[in-house]
Amino acid sequence: ELATALGAEPGRRADPAQVRAAVLSLRARKGMVLDEADHDTWGVGSFFTNPVVTRAEFDRLAASVGGAVPNYPAPDGVKLAAGWL
């Protein structure tokens, strides 16, 4: 998307000032740049932290949903996909 906005081939070098302007423009169109006049940009975005739970907590969750629960092994237990939760 950035390469297209710059009219450049992906992986090619571009002027840093042009890259900055293009990134700000792309993000502004998505409501990701704070704009005092646009109340839709006043949010904090969607930032998820994937929680790590014990095996017992994971087993209870998996039993309660009756289906596959996206998960990943973690040193302290089981990491869940926060976006899925």
N, CA, C and O atoms as a printed pandas DataFrame, in Angstrom:
     atom_number atom_name residue_name chain_id  residue_number  x_coord  y_coord  z_coord
0              1         N          GLU        A               1    0.835   -1.189    0.000
1              2        CA          GLU        A               1    0.000    0.000    0.000
2              3         C          GLU        A               1    0.880    1.253    0.000
3              4         O          GLU        A               1    0.601    2.228   -0.697
4              5         N          LEU        A               2    1.946    1.200    0.799
5              6        CA          LEU        A               2    2.855    2.345    0.858
6              7         C          LEU        A               2    3.580    2.522   -0.468
7              8         O          LEU        A               2    3.707    3.642   -0.964
8              9         N          ALA        A               3    4.054    1.425   -1.041
9             10        CA          ALA        A               3    4.753    1.514   -2.328
10            11         C          ALA        A               3    3.834    2.101   -3.393
11            12         O          ALA        A               3    4.263    2.923   -4.202
12            13         N          THR        A               4    2.590    1.686   -3.395
13            14        CA          THR        A               4    1.627    2.218   -4.363
14            15         C          THR        A               4    1.428    3.714   -4.152
15            16         O          THR        A               4    1.401    4.482   -5.113
16            17         N          ALA        A               5    1.290    4.125   -2.895
17            18        CA          ALA        A               5    1.110    5.549   -2.595
18            19         C          ALA        A               5    2.309    6.372   -3.045
19            20         O          ALA        A               5    2.167    7.526   -3.449
20            21         N          LEU        A               6    3.495    5.765   -2.971
21            22        CA          LEU        A               6    4.717    6.467   -3.387
22            23         C          LEU        A               6    4.981    6.343   -4.880
23            24         O          LEU        A               6    5.840    7.039   -5.422
24            25         N          GLY        A               7    4.241    5.453   -5.549
25            26        CA          GLY        A               7    4.506    5.198   -6.965
26            27         C          GLY        A               7    5.858    4.526   -7.153
27            28         O          GLY        A               7    6.559    4.783   -8.132
28            29         N          ALA        A               8    6.221    3.659   -6.203
29            30        CA          ALA        A               8    7.529    3.010   -6.220
30            31         C          ALA        A               8    7.365    1.498   -6.208
31            32         O          ALA        A               8    6.315    0.973   -5.837
32            33         N          GLU        A               9    8.411    0.816   -6.617
33            34        CA          GLU        A               9    8.428   -0.637   -6.550
34            35         C          GLU        A               9    8.663   -1.063   -5.100
35            36         O          GLU        A               9    9.481   -0.454   -4.411
36            37         N          PRO        A              10    7.967   -2.089   -4.626
37            38        CA          PRO        A              10    8.220   -2.570   -3.262
38            39         C          PRO        A              10    9.695   -2.941   -3.085
39            40         O          PRO        A              10   10.298   -3.564   -3.959
40            41         N          GLY        A              11   10.258   -2.552   -1.956
41            42        CA          GLY        A              11   11.649   -2.859   -1.664
42            43         C          GLY        A              11   12.645   -1.829   -2.155
43            44         O          GLY        A              11   13.824   -1.898   -1.810
44            45         N          ARG        A              12   12.191   -0.870   -2.956
45            46        CA          ARG        A              12   13.090    0.176   -3.459
46            47         C          ARG        A              12   13.212    1.287   -2.427
47            48         O          ARG        A              12   12.310    1.493   -1.615
48            49         N          ARG        A              13   14.315    1.988   -2.462
49            50        CA          ARG        A              13   14.521    3.114   -1.544
50            51         C          ARG        A              13   13.687    4.313   -1.993
51            52         O          ARG        A              13   13.427    4.516   -3.179
52            53         N          ALA        A              14   13.281    5.096   -0.993
53            54        CA          ALA        A              14   12.503    6.301   -1.284
54            55         C          ALA        A              14   12.964    7.405   -0.345
55            56         O          ALA        A              14   13.563    7.144    0.698
56            57         N          ASP        A              15   12.680    8.623   -0.728
57            58        CA          ASP        A              15   13.034    9.781    0.080
58            59         C          ASP        A              15   12.306    9.709    1.423
59            60         O          ASP        A              15   11.084    9.566    1.450
60            61         N          PRO        A              16   13.037    9.805    2.538
61            62        CA          PRO        A              16   12.397    9.698    3.855
62            63         C          PRO        A              16   11.258   10.693    4.078
63            64         O          PRO        A              16   10.253   10.343    4.696
64            65         N          ALA        A              17   11.393   11.903    3.595
65            66        CA          ALA        A              17   10.328   12.903    3.772
66            67         C          ALA        A              17    9.072   12.482    3.010
67            68         O          ALA        A              17    7.957   12.672    3.495
68            69         N          GLN        A              18    9.252   11.912    1.820
69            70        CA          GLN        A              18    8.102   11.444    1.047
70            71         C          GLN        A              18    7.457   10.230    1.714
71            72         O          GLN        A              18    6.233   10.096    1.723
72            73         N          VAL        A              19    8.283    9.354    2.267
73            74        CA          VAL        A              19    7.750    8.185    2.968
74            75         C          VAL        A              19    6.931    8.634    4.174
75            76         O          VAL        A              19    5.828    8.136    4.397
76            77         N          ARG        A              20    7.468    9.572    4.949
77            78        CA          ARG        A              20    6.748   10.080    6.121
78            79         C          ARG        A              20    5.407   10.673    5.716
79            80         O          ARG        A              20    4.382   10.381    6.331
80            81         N          ALA        A              21    5.415   11.500    4.690
81            82        CA          ALA        A              21    4.174   12.132    4.239
82            83         C          ALA        A              21    3.165   11.085    3.772
83            84         O          ALA        A              21    1.973   11.195    4.059
84            85         N          ALA        A              22    3.642   10.076    3.055
85            86        CA          ALA        A              22    2.744    9.033    2.557
86            87         C          ALA        A              22    2.171    8.204    3.707
87            88         O          ALA        A              22    0.984    7.879    3.704
88            89         N          VAL        A              23    3.007    7.860    4.689
89            90        CA          VAL        A              23    2.534    7.087    5.842
90            91         C          VAL        A              23    1.481    7.884    6.608
91            92         O          VAL        A              23    0.436    7.344    6.970
92            93         N          LEU        A              24    1.748    9.158    6.857
93            94        CA          LEU        A              24    0.770    9.990    7.563
94            95         C          LEU        A              24   -0.536   10.098    6.788
95            96         O          LEU        A              24   -1.615   10.064    7.380
96            97         N          SER        A              25   -0.446   10.226    5.479
97            98        CA          SER        A              25   -1.644   10.317    4.652
98            99         C          SER        A              25   -2.453    9.019    4.710
99           100         O          SER        A              25   -3.671    9.048    4.885
100          101         N          LEU        A              26   -1.771    7.887    4.562
101          102        CA          LEU        A              26   -2.462    6.597    4.620
102          103         C          LEU        A              26   -3.119    6.391    5.981
103          104         O          LEU        A              26   -4.270    5.962    6.060
104          105         N          ARG        A              27   -2.397    6.694    7.038
105          106        CA          ARG        A              27   -2.943    6.514    8.386
106          107         C          ARG        A              27   -4.086    7.482    8.663
107          108         O          ARG        A              27   -5.059    7.121    9.325
108          109         N          ALA        A              28   -3.975    8.702    8.164
109          110        CA          ALA        A              28   -5.043    9.690    8.369
110          111         C          ALA        A              28   -6.340    9.219    7.719
111          112         O          ALA        A              28   -7.419    9.402    8.281
112          113         N          ARG        A              29   -6.238    8.617    6.548
113          114        CA          ARG        A              29   -7.442    8.113    5.872
114          115         C          ARG        A              29   -8.097    6.985    6.649
115          116         O          ARG        A              29   -9.287    6.718    6.484
116          117         N          LYS        A              30   -7.316    6.320    7.498
117          118        CA          LYS        A              30   -7.838    5.214    8.299
118          119         C          LYS        A              30   -8.198    5.659    9.715
119          120         O          LYS        A              30   -8.540    4.831   10.560
120          121         N          GLY        A              31   -8.120    6.966    9.975
121          122        CA          GLY        A              31   -8.444    7.489   11.297
122          123         C          GLY        A              31   -7.392    7.169   12.336
123          124         O          GLY        A              31   -7.704    7.061   13.522
124          125         N          MET        A              32   -6.148    7.015   11.907
125          126        CA          MET        A              32   -5.073    6.628   12.821
126          127         C          MET        A              32   -4.140    7.784   13.175
127          128         O          MET        A              32   -3.118    7.573   13.828
128          129         N          VAL        A              33   -4.478    8.996   12.755
129          130        CA          VAL        A              33   -3.667   10.171   13.075
130          131         C          VAL        A              33   -4.575   11.154   13.806
131          132         O          VAL        A              33   -5.648   11.504   13.314
132          133         N          LEU        A              34   -4.143   11.592   14.969
133          134        CA          LEU        A              34   -4.959   12.498   15.774
134          135         C          LEU        A              34   -5.253   13.780   15.009
135          136         O          LEU        A              34   -4.348   14.447   14.506
136          137         N          ASP        A              35   -6.535   14.109   14.933
137          138        CA          ASP        A              35   -6.995   15.319   14.256
138          139         C          ASP        A              35   -8.013   15.975   15.185
139          140         O          ASP        A              35   -9.075   15.408   15.443
140          141         N          GLU        A              36   -7.694   17.157   15.682
141          142        CA          GLU        A              36   -8.577   17.848   16.626
142          143         C          GLU        A              36   -9.988   18.043   16.072
143          144         O          GLU        A              36  -10.949   18.089   16.840
144          145         N          ALA        A              37  -10.125   18.156   14.752
145          146        CA          ALA        A              37  -11.429   18.403   14.146
146          147         C          ALA        A              37  -12.213   17.115   13.892
147          148         O          ALA        A              37  -13.404   17.170   13.584
148          149         N          ASP        A              38  -11.565   15.969   14.015
149          150        CA          ASP        A              38  -12.217   14.693   13.704
150          151         C          ASP        A              38  -12.258   13.829   14.960
151          152         O          ASP        A              38  -11.254   13.222   15.332
152          153         N          HIS        A              39  -13.400   13.775   15.601
153          154        CA          HIS        A              39  -13.538   13.035   16.856
154          155         C          HIS        A              39  -13.319   11.535   16.682
155          156         O          HIS        A              39  -13.047   10.844   17.664
156          157         N          ASP        A              40  -13.430   11.011   15.457
157          158        CA          ASP        A              40  -13.197    9.588   15.235
158          159         C          ASP        A              40  -11.736    9.205   15.431
159          160         O          ASP        A              40  -11.423    8.019   15.539
160          161         N          THR        A              41  -10.840   10.177   15.478
161          162        CA          THR        A              41   -9.419    9.865   15.663
162          163         C          THR        A              41   -9.004    9.941   17.123
163          164         O          THR        A              41   -7.824    9.780   17.435
164          165         N          TRP        A              42   -9.930   10.178   18.002
165          166        CA          TRP        A              42   -9.586   10.368   19.408
166          167         C          TRP        A              42   -9.491    9.062   20.182
167          168         O          TRP        A              42   -9.243    9.096   21.388
168          169         N          GLY        A              43   -9.673    7.930   19.552
169          170        CA          GLY        A              43   -9.587    6.641   20.230
170          171         C          GLY        A              43   -8.141    6.218   20.414
171          172         O          GLY        A              43   -7.221    6.871   19.922
172          173         N          VAL        A              44   -7.958    5.132   21.119
173          174        CA          VAL        A              44   -6.614    4.618   21.360
174          175         C          VAL        A              44   -6.249    3.515   20.375
175          176         O          VAL        A              44   -5.175    2.923   20.483
176          177         N          GLY        A              45   -7.114    3.235   19.432
177          178        CA          GLY        A              45   -6.819    2.180   18.475
178          179         C          GLY        A              45   -7.200    0.824   19.039
179          180         O          GLY        A              45   -7.859    0.721   20.074
180          181         N          SER        A              46   -6.778   -0.197   18.345
181          182        CA          SER        A              46   -7.080   -1.552   18.804
182          183         C          SER        A              46   -5.769   -2.269   19.073
183          184         O          SER        A              46   -5.137   -2.806   18.163
184          185         N          PHE        A              47   -5.381   -2.266   20.311
185          186        CA          PHE        A              47   -4.144   -2.902   20.731
186          187         C          PHE        A              47   -4.510   -4.061   21.639
187          188         O          PHE        A              47   -5.133   -3.878   22.685
188          189         N          PHE        A              48   -4.118   -5.244   21.229
189          190        CA          PHE        A              48   -4.419   -6.429   22.020
190          191         C          PHE        A              48   -3.141   -6.986   22.623
191          192         O          PHE        A              48   -2.101   -7.014   21.965
192          193         N          THR        A              49   -3.214   -7.423   23.856
193          194        CA          THR        A              49   -2.134   -8.170   24.481
194          195         C          THR        A              49   -2.635   -9.592   24.644
195          196         O          THR        A              49   -3.634   -9.834   25.321
196          197         N          ASN        A              50   -1.944  -10.524   24.028
197          198        CA          ASN        A              50   -2.356  -11.918   24.117
198          199         C          ASN        A              50   -2.095  -12.442   25.526
199          200         O          ASN        A              50   -0.947  -12.498   25.965
200          201         N          PRO        A              51   -3.162  -12.829   26.237
201          202        CA          PRO        A              51   -2.977  -13.280   27.615
202          203         C          PRO        A              51   -2.385  -14.686   27.688
203          204         O          PRO        A              51   -2.615  -15.524   26.816
204          205         N          VAL        A              52   -1.629  -14.917   28.734
205          206        CA          VAL        A              52   -1.121  -16.257   29.033
206          207         C          VAL        A              52   -1.902  -16.761   30.237
207          208         O          VAL        A              52   -1.953  -16.108   31.279
208          209         N          VAL        A              53   -2.510  -17.931   30.078
209          210        CA          VAL        A              53   -3.313  -18.523   31.144
210          211         C          VAL        A              53   -2.727  -19.881   31.526
211          212         O          VAL        A              53   -1.901  -20.437   30.802
212          213         N          THR        A              54   -3.155  -20.398   32.653
213          214        CA          THR        A              54   -2.703  -21.725   33.064
214          215         C          THR        A              54   -3.358  -22.779   32.178
215          216         O          THR        A              54   -4.342  -22.502   31.491
216          217         N          ARG        A              55   -2.817  -23.964   32.198
217          218        CA          ARG        A              55   -3.406  -25.068   31.423
218          219         C          ARG        A              55   -4.831  -25.331   31.898
219          220         O          ARG        A              55   -5.714  -25.583   31.078
220          221         N          ALA        A              56   -5.069  -25.278   33.201
221          222        CA          ALA        A              56   -6.415  -25.516   33.738
222          223         C          ALA        A              56   -7.397  -24.454   33.241
223          224         O          ALA        A              56   -8.527  -24.780   32.879
224          225         N          GLU        A              57   -6.973  -23.186   33.221
225          226        CA          GLU        A              57   -7.845  -22.114   32.714
226          227         C          GLU        A              57   -8.139  -22.320   31.234
227          228         O          GLU        A              57   -9.268  -22.125   30.781
228          229         N          PHE        A              58   -7.117  -22.713   30.488
229          230        CA          PHE        A              58   -7.321  -22.972   29.061
230          231         C          PHE        A              58   -8.309  -24.115   28.860
231          232         O          PHE        A              58   -9.215  -24.014   28.032
232          233         N          ASP        A              59   -8.143  -25.195   29.606
233          234        CA          ASP        A              59   -9.041  -26.346   29.470
234          235         C          ASP        A              59  -10.483  -25.958   29.771
235          236         O          ASP        A              59  -11.397  -26.403   29.077
236          237         N          ARG        A              60  -10.704  -25.126   30.804
237          238        CA          ARG        A              60  -12.064  -24.656   31.123
238          239         C          ARG        A              60  -12.632  -23.823   29.976
239          240         O          ARG        A              60  -13.793  -23.987   29.603
240          241         N          LEU        A              61  -11.813  -22.929   29.418
241          242        CA          LEU        A              61  -12.265  -22.098   28.301
242          243         C          LEU        A              61  -12.622  -22.965   27.104
243          244         O          LEU        A              61  -13.685  -22.799   26.505
244          245         N          ALA        A              62  -11.739  -23.886   26.758
245          246        CA          ALA        A              62  -11.971  -24.751   25.598
246          247         C          ALA        A              62  -13.250  -25.566   25.771
247          248         O          ALA        A              62  -14.001  -25.749   24.813
248          249         N          ALA        A              63  -13.502  -26.052   26.976
249          250        CA          ALA        A              63  -14.719  -26.824   27.233
250          251         C          ALA        A              63  -15.964  -25.955   27.127
251          252         O          ALA        A              63  -17.022  -26.430   26.713
252          253         N          SER        A              64  -15.843  -24.683   27.500
253          254        CA          SER        A              64  -17.023  -23.809   27.496
254          255         C          SER        A              64  -17.425  -23.345   26.105
255          256         O          SER        A              64  -18.597  -23.041   25.882
256          257         N          VAL        A              65  -16.493  -23.282   25.164
257          258        CA          VAL        A              65  -16.841  -22.813   23.818
258          259         C          VAL        A              65  -17.202  -23.956   22.892
259          260         O          VAL        A              65  -17.821  -23.733   21.851
260          261         N          GLY        A              66  -16.832  -25.161   23.245
261          262        CA          GLY        A              66  -17.207  -26.317   22.443
262          263         C          GLY        A              66  -16.593  -26.337   21.059
263          264         O          GLY        A              66  -17.177  -26.903   20.136
264          265         N          GLY        A              67  -15.446  -25.742   20.898
265          266        CA          GLY        A              67  -14.774  -25.742   19.602
266          267         C          GLY        A              67  -13.304  -25.444   19.775
267          268         O          GLY        A              67  -12.799  -25.336   20.893
268          269         N          ALA        A              68  -12.634  -25.315   18.662
269          270        CA          ALA        A              68  -11.197  -25.040   18.697
270          271         C          ALA        A              68  -10.931  -23.632   19.226
271          272         O          ALA        A              68  -11.604  -22.675   18.845
272          273         N          VAL        A              69   -9.957  -23.525   20.093
273          274        CA          VAL        A              69   -9.543  -22.237   20.646
274          275         C          VAL        A              69   -8.119  -21.972   20.168
275          276         O          VAL        A              69   -7.214  -22.739   20.496
276          277         N          PRO        A              70   -7.899  -20.903   19.402
277          278        CA          PRO        A              70   -6.530  -20.603   18.968
278          279         C          PRO        A              70   -5.622  -20.433   20.182
279          280         O          PRO        A              70   -5.934  -19.669   21.095
280          281         N          ASN        A              71   -4.506  -21.145   20.190
281          282        CA          ASN        A              71   -3.593  -21.057   21.327
282          283         C          ASN        A              71   -2.187  -21.417   20.896
283          284         O          ASN        A              71   -1.968  -22.036   19.855
284          285         N          TYR        A              72   -1.251  -21.013   21.720
285          286        CA          TYR        A              72    0.168  -21.225   21.436
286          287         C          TYR        A              72    0.860  -21.572   22.745
287          288         O          TYR        A              72    0.512  -21.024   23.791
288          289         N          PRO        A              73    1.831  -22.472   22.702
289          290        CA          PRO        A              73    2.545  -22.797   23.936
290          291         C          PRO        A              73    3.317  -21.586   24.453
291          292         O          PRO        A              73    3.880  -20.814   23.678
292          293         N          ALA        A              74    3.334  -21.438   25.754
293          294        CA          ALA        A              74    4.076  -20.356   26.401
294          295         C          ALA        A              74    4.826  -20.950   27.589
295          296         O          ALA        A              74    4.383  -21.943   28.167
296          297         N          PRO        A              75    5.946  -20.355   27.954
297          298        CA          PRO        A              75    6.724  -20.895   29.080
298          299         C          PRO        A              75    5.922  -21.011   30.380
299          300         O          PRO        A              75    6.156  -21.917   31.181
300          301         N          ASP        A              76    4.976  -20.088   30.582
301          302        CA          ASP        A              76    4.208  -20.074   31.829
302          303         C          ASP        A              76    2.801  -20.636   31.694
303          304         O          ASP        A              76    2.007  -20.521   32.627
304          305         N          GLY        A              77    2.469  -21.243   30.553
305          306        CA          GLY        A              77    1.125  -21.768   30.367
306          307         C          GLY        A              77    0.752  -21.821   28.905
307          308         O          GLY        A              77    1.491  -22.350   28.075
308          309         N          VAL        A              78   -0.410  -21.265   28.600
309          310        CA          VAL        A              78   -0.938  -21.279   27.236
310          311         C          VAL        A              78   -1.270  -19.846   26.839
311          312         O          VAL        A              78   -1.975  -19.140   27.560
312          313         N          LYS        A              79   -0.755  -19.423   25.685
313          314        CA          LYS        A              79   -1.042  -18.070   25.197
314          315         C          LYS        A              79   -2.284  -18.130   24.317
315          316         O          LYS        A              79   -2.386  -18.964   23.417
316          317         N          LEU        A              80   -3.223  -17.236   24.592
317          318        CA          LEU        A              80   -4.457  -17.144   23.815
318          319         C          LEU        A              80   -4.375  -15.990   22.828
319          320         O          LEU        A              80   -3.615  -15.043   23.030
320          321         N          ALA        A              81   -5.156  -16.073   21.767
321          322        CA          ALA        A              81   -5.229  -14.992   20.786
322          323         C          ALA        A              81   -6.269  -13.982   21.267
323          324         O          ALA        A              81   -7.467  -14.259   21.218
324          325         N          ALA        A              82   -5.827  -12.827   21.725
325          326        CA          ALA        A              82   -6.738  -11.822   22.285
326          327         C          ALA        A              82   -7.777  -11.369   21.268
327          328         O          ALA        A              82   -8.926  -11.114   21.632
328          329         N          GLY        A              83   -7.395  -11.265   20.009
329          330        CA          GLY        A              83   -8.347  -10.867   18.977
330          331         C          GLY        A              83   -9.489  -11.865   18.848
331          332         O          GLY        A              83  -10.614  -11.480   18.529
332          333         N          TRP        A              84   -9.215  -13.136   19.091
333          334        CA          TRP        A              84  -10.243  -14.170   19.028
334          335         C          TRP        A              84  -11.174  -14.072   20.229
335          336         O          TRP        A              84  -12.377  -14.309   20.113
336          337         N          LEU        A              85  -10.607  -13.720   21.391
337          338        CA          LEU        A              85  -11.423  -13.649   22.601
338          339         C          LEU        A              85  -12.531  -12.634   22.446
339          340         O          LEU        A              85  -13.322  -12.438   23.369
